[in-house]
Amino acid sequence: MKQINKYILATFIAVLGLFACQDETLTFSDTLLGLEFYPVEEGRSWTYRMDSTIIIGGGNTIANTSSFLKEEIISSFINGSGDTTFVLNISKSPSLGGPFRTTNTWAIEKSNSRVVKIEENLGFLKLAFPIREGNEADNTFFDQQIKVDIAQQQIQPYKGWRYKVLSRGNQVNVAGEQFINVTTIRQADNQVDFVNDLEQRYVIEQYAPNVGLLSRTMEIFNTQCGTPCRDEPWIDKAEEGFSVVQTLVEYN
């Protein structure tokens, strides 16, 4: 019996040693996690064309505008969680050639588990790692019922938001440039999560490896015409709200 016990003990120790060796070599590369889809370092910048539509006064007025927005990482620091926070200088211009005028300071917090972007003191989950098709997560770190002033109208743009990875590995053309292995993220779509005839909350983002955000489509509309107008385009039946199409035009 003593010999059997010694054999069992030796086998058990050998198995533990095997798992220990496996643990030492079990690592997740940046590529496996998908960290390259949101590259961040000081000096990086992205310039986007912003095409906006705002509906005012019960749908009687539609204002269309185009401008350019630049995001530039100007500094970084280690935050309280031990991860790095990158400081973004936000500037805008009516034309791509500038001049760009600084309008705000935002931040990006990136770790091996997620990227959180802080805009106007509101935190949004941009990517969750590893990036896998079908993955879902909460994506707002604030009360989704908050109201925002849009053209002298108070709207709740963030109701029902939820992050989901729709697809990976696509090829897309953005502003005349071809990108491969693109990941598409749904930040909101209340026509999928819960059918709502009176409110449209739709946000889709596309990311390319070693580039970052390629494009963003955002539709925030309200209407009082529910079932009778169900098949009409939101831009036609909306009585208040806005849409924004954000397209990458320059980056480094």
N, C-alpha and C positions, 0 to 999 in steps of 0.2 A: 504494500500500500504506500509506503514512503517513497518507493521508486516512481510509482504512478503520479503521486503528488508533485514530485520534483519535475517530472516530464510536463505535467499540466502547467506548472508555474513557469517553466522555461519557455513553453509555447506561448503563454500569455504575455510574457515579457517581450518575446520576439515580435508578436503582433503589435504590441504597443509601440515598439521601436519602428516598425514599418509605417504605422500611421503618423508617428512623429516625423519621420523622414518625408512623408507625403505632405504634411502640413507645412514643412519648411519650404517646399518647392511650389506650393499651391498659391500662386499670386495672380492677380488680375491686372492685365496690361491696360494702359490708357485706351488703346484701340478696342479692347474687349468691352470696357465700360462705356466707351463712346465720348470720352472727355474731349476728343478733338473737334466735336461738333460745336463747342463753345470756347474757342481759343481766347485767352486773356493774358495780357502782359502790358506793361507800361509802353506807351507809344503807339499802340494799335488804334486804328480809327475806322469807322464805317459811316458812309454818307448815304442817305436814303431820300428818294423822292416820295413826298407825301401828297397823295391825291385824296381830298376830303369832300364830303357832301354833308351839309347840315340842313335839317328840316325844321322850319320855324313856323310858329303861328298856326297850329292845326293843319299843317301840310300845305298852307297857302304860299309859303316862300321856300325855295330851295337855293342854297348858296353853295357853289362849287369853288374850291380853292386848290391851288397847287403850291408847294413850297419844298424846301430841302432841309433835312435835319441831319446834323453830324453828331456822332457819339465818339468821344476820344478818351482813352484811359490816360489820366494824367498823373496818378499816384496810386499807391497801395499800402496796406498795413495789415498786421496780424490782428484779427478780432478776438473777442473773448472766448470763442469756441476753439481757437487755435488754427482756424482756417484763414485764408487771405481775402480781404475785402479790397476791391478795386474801385477807385473813384472815377466816375464818368463826368466829363464836361459835356454839357448839352448845348449846342448852338444851332441857330436857324438862319435861313436866308431865303429870300424870294427867288434866287437863281443859283444854279450850281456853281457859277463863278464867284459867288460871294458878293460883298463881304458877309461872313457869318458872325452873328451876334450871340454871345453867351446868354442863355435864358434860365439855366438851371444846373444843379449838380445832382446826379443820381449815383447809384452804387451797384456793384455786382459782387455777390458772395458765392464763391465757388469752392466745393469740396469734392471728394470722391463719391459722394452720394447724390449731390444735386447742385443746380445753379439757381440762385434766387436773385432776381433783379428788383431793386428798390426804386420805384418811380413815384415822385410826389409823396414820399414817406409811406408808400404802400408796397408791400412785398408780394411778388409774383413768382411762382415756380416756373422756370423756363424749361429746364430739362431735369429729369430724374435718371440716375445711373444705377445699373446698366440700362441702356436704351433698348427696350425689347418691344416689338410690335404687340399691341394690345394692352400694355401696361397702363394703369390708371392711378391717379393720385389727387389729393386735394391740392389746389394750385393758387389759392389766395390766403394770405396770412393776416386777414382782417375781416370785419363784419361785411358780408356780401350785400347787406341791405343799405350800405351807405349811399348817400345821394351826392351827385356831382353836378355842378353848374355847367351847362352847355348852352351857350347863346341865350342866356337869361332863362333857361329852363332847368329844373331840377329833375335829374334822371338817375335811376339806379342801374348803372351799366353792368354790374358784376353779379347779378342774380343768376344762380344756377351754374356758375362756372365749374368745370372739372377737367383736369388734364388727362389726355389719352394719346398714346403713340398710335397713329393711324397706319403708317407705313414706313418702310426703310428701303434703301437701295434704288430709289427712283432717279431718273435723269430729267432735269428740267432746264429750261432756258429762261434766264432772268436778265433783262436789259441787254439782250444780244449776246450774253455769255452763257456757255453750256456748263452745267454742273452735274456731276455724277454722285451716286450713293447718297442722295438727299433723303433726309428724315422729315416726315410731316407730322406735326403735333396739332391736335385739336385742344384748344384752351377752353372753348365753350361751344355748345350747340344745343340749345334748349328744345329744338325741334326733334332731337334724338333722345335726349335724356328724359324729357317730359314735354308732351305736346302742349304748346301754348299759342293760341291763336291771336293773343293780344300783345305779345312781346317777342322780339327777336334778339337773341344773344348768341352771336356766331363769331368765333375767332379761330383762324387757322394760321399756323406759322410753319415755315420751311427752313431747315438748317442744312448747311453743307459742311463736310469735314474740313478743318483748318481755315474756314471762312467765318462761320457763325450764321446769324440770321440772314436769310436771303430775301424773304418776303413775309408780309403779314397782312391778312385781310380781316377787317373788323367791322361788324354790322351790329349796331345797337339801335333798335327801333321800337316804338310803341304805337299802337293803334286802338281805336275803339270799335273798329269794324272787324268782328271776329269771324264766325262761320261763313257769313255771306261773302266775305272777301278772302277766304282761305287760299284760293288758287291765284290770287293776284300777287305780283312781285311786291316785296316789302317797300321798295323805293316809291311805289305808286300809292300804296294804302297807308303808309306811315304818317302819323300826325305830329310826331316829334322824334328826335334822335339824330343819329349821324352814322356815317360809314367812313372808313379810312383804308386806303390801299397803300402799303408801305413797301417800296421796292429798292433793293440795293443797287446803287449806281457806281460807287467807288469804295475801295477798302485797301488796307495794307496789312 
